[in-house]
Amino acid sequence: MGQSLKSTTKYETIIIDDKTIKPKCRKCGGKKFWRIRRERLRCVKCRYEFKFKLGNLNLKIREWKKLLKWFLRCQSINVIKEETKISEYKILKALNIVRKAMIKDVPKIFNETVEVDKTYLGGQKKNKNKKQLIKEKTLYGQSKKGFETTKQPVFAILSRSDKVFAKVVPDTEAKDLIPIIEKKVKKGNKICSDTWRAYTGLATKGYVHRIVNHGKKEYVKGKSHINGLEGFFGFLKRQLASRGRIRRERIPLYLAEYVWRYNNKDLIVQQQIEKLLNLVAKI
């Protein structure tokens, strides 16, 4: 795979894997350029000159490919550094850019049967000392669910075609969850959920609502269940646990990473690399 510059009538475009990418000016955000000396671009709007760099990072395409190969294999920063010979600073910055690109690559609108559920991310209460618990309670408050937990609530929607959307939410009440469902699920579709009170009223919103009562050990009712989401949450928590302690403010980035990995698990590594490169090029 290569990177090249292709002239148009007046402006400049970037071609990566036969796909046209229009870079943005780093100074004013403009999208129109002239091609000038030494493969540099000049912004038509503000006349700022620069050389196009993928992700605005000084890495060659082959270095990006090596980095992403080891990243997709879930290797540590030390392993990536050893295998690619790239500095730790550049690796951390590149992975941060990749995760931000992953946030934007999510399913648009679900037009089929879906499962909805919530979970909480964070260490177990028994593993935290009193000082740590008081600090979390002061900073983040308590949720009304989950035994007044200070963990981070996450809401997710999974389609029967095995595509997932997940988002960090401030709380798990109807005012937090219903707007997300209305935005992501087409009216008239079937929604499967548990008996959590926030889902009450989905039928009045134009959905076919089916409930399974976990409190009565009811996990499947005909074709209605939320077992797929339970499986995704298990995958998510195992992966996050293997990362060690993650700062709360960075949870959305890691959540986006594992949502993307789950949705693209059927692609081979090379296909995943090409998809990520094109996502990064659009940032």
Secondary structure in CASP SS format (residue, H / E / C, confidence):
PFRMAT SS
TARGET T0000
AUTHOR 0000-0000-0000
METHOD secondary structure of the structure
MODEL  1
M C 1.00
G C 1.00
Q E 1.00
S E 1.00
L E 1.00
K E 1.00
S E 1.00
T C 1.00
T C 1.00
K C 1.00
Y C 1.00
E E 1.00
T E 1.00
I E 1.00
I E 1.00
I E 1.00
D C 1.00
D C 1.00
K E 1.00
T E 1.00
I E 1.00
K C 1.00
P C 1.00
K C 1.00
C C 1.00
R C 1.00
K C 1.00
C C 1.00
G C 1.00
G C 1.00
K C 1.00
K C 1.00
F E 1.00
W E 1.00
R E 1.00
I C 1.00
R H 1.00
R H 1.00
E H 1.00
R C 1.00
L E 1.00
R E 1.00
C E 1.00
V C 1.00
K C 1.00
C C 1.00
R C 1.00
Y C 1.00
E E 1.00
F E 1.00
K C 1.00
F C 1.00
K C 1.00
L H 1.00
G H 1.00
N H 1.00
L C 1.00
N C 1.00
L C 1.00
K C 1.00
I H 1.00
R H 1.00
E H 1.00
W H 1.00
K H 1.00
K H 1.00
L H 1.00
L H 1.00
K H 1.00
W H 1.00
F H 1.00
L H 1.00
R C 1.00
C C 1.00
Q C 1.00
S C 1.00
I H 1.00
N H 1.00
V H 1.00
I H 1.00
K H 1.00
E H 1.00
E H 1.00
T H 1.00
K C 1.00
I C 1.00
S C 1.00
E H 1.00
Y H 1.00
K H 1.00
I H 1.00
L H 1.00
K H 1.00
A H 1.00
L H 1.00
N H 1.00
I H 1.00
V H 1.00
R H 1.00
K H 1.00
A H 1.00
M H 1.00
I H 1.00
K H 1.00
D C 1.00
V C 1.00
P C 1.00
K C 1.00
I C 1.00
F E 1.00
N C 1.00
E C 1.00
T C 1.00
V E 1.00
E E 1.00
V E 1.00
D E 1.00
K E 1.00
T E 1.00
Y E 1.00
L E 1.00
G C 1.00
G C 1.00
Q C 1.00
K H 1.00
K H 1.00
N H 1.00
K C 1.00
N C 1.00
K H 1.00
K H 1.00
Q H 1.00
L H 1.00
I H 1.00
K H 1.00
E H 1.00
K H 1.00
T H 1.00
L H 1.00
Y H 1.00
G C 1.00
Q C 1.00
S C 1.00
K C 1.00
K C 1.00
G C 1.00
F C 1.00
E C 1.00
T C 1.00
T C 1.00
K C 1.00
Q E 1.00
P E 1.00
V E 1.00
F E 1.00
A E 1.00
I E 1.00
L E 1.00
S E 1.00
R C 1.00
S C 1.00
D C 1.00
K C 1.00
V E 1.00
F E 1.00
A E 1.00
K E 1.00
V E 1.00
V C 1.00
P C 1.00
D C 1.00
T C 1.00
E C 1.00
A H 1.00
K H 1.00
D H 1.00
L H 1.00
I H 1.00
P H 1.00
I H 1.00
I H 1.00
E H 1.00
K H 1.00
K H 1.00
V E 1.00
K C 1.00
K C 1.00
G C 1.00
N C 1.00
K E 1.00
I E 1.00
C E 1.00
S E 1.00
D C 1.00
T C 1.00
W C 1.00
R H 1.00
A H 1.00
Y H 1.00
T C 1.00
G C 1.00
L C 1.00
A H 1.00
T H 1.00
K H 1.00
G C 1.00
Y C 1.00
V E 1.00
H E 1.00
R E 1.00
I E 1.00
V C 1.00
N C 1.00
H H 1.00
G H 1.00
K H 1.00
K C 1.00
E C 1.00
Y C 1.00
V C 1.00
K E 1.00
G C 1.00
K C 1.00
S E 1.00
H C 1.00
I C 1.00
N H 1.00
G H 1.00
L H 1.00
E H 1.00
G H 1.00
F H 1.00
F H 1.00
G H 1.00
F H 1.00
L H 1.00
K H 1.00
R H 1.00
Q H 1.00
L H 1.00
A H 1.00
S H 1.00
R H 1.00
G C 1.00
R C 1.00
I C 1.00
R C 1.00
R H 1.00
E H 1.00
R H 1.00
I H 1.00
P H 1.00
L H 1.00
Y H 1.00
L H 1.00
A H 1.00
E H 1.00
Y H 1.00
V H 1.00
W H 1.00
R H 1.00
Y H 1.00
N H 1.00
N C 1.00
K C 1.00
D C 1.00
L C 1.00
I C 1.00
V H 1.00
Q H 1.00
Q H 1.00
Q H 1.00
I H 1.00
E H 1.00
K H 1.00
L H 1.00
L H 1.00
N H 1.00
L H 1.00
V H 1.00
A H 1.00
K C 1.00
I C 1.00
END
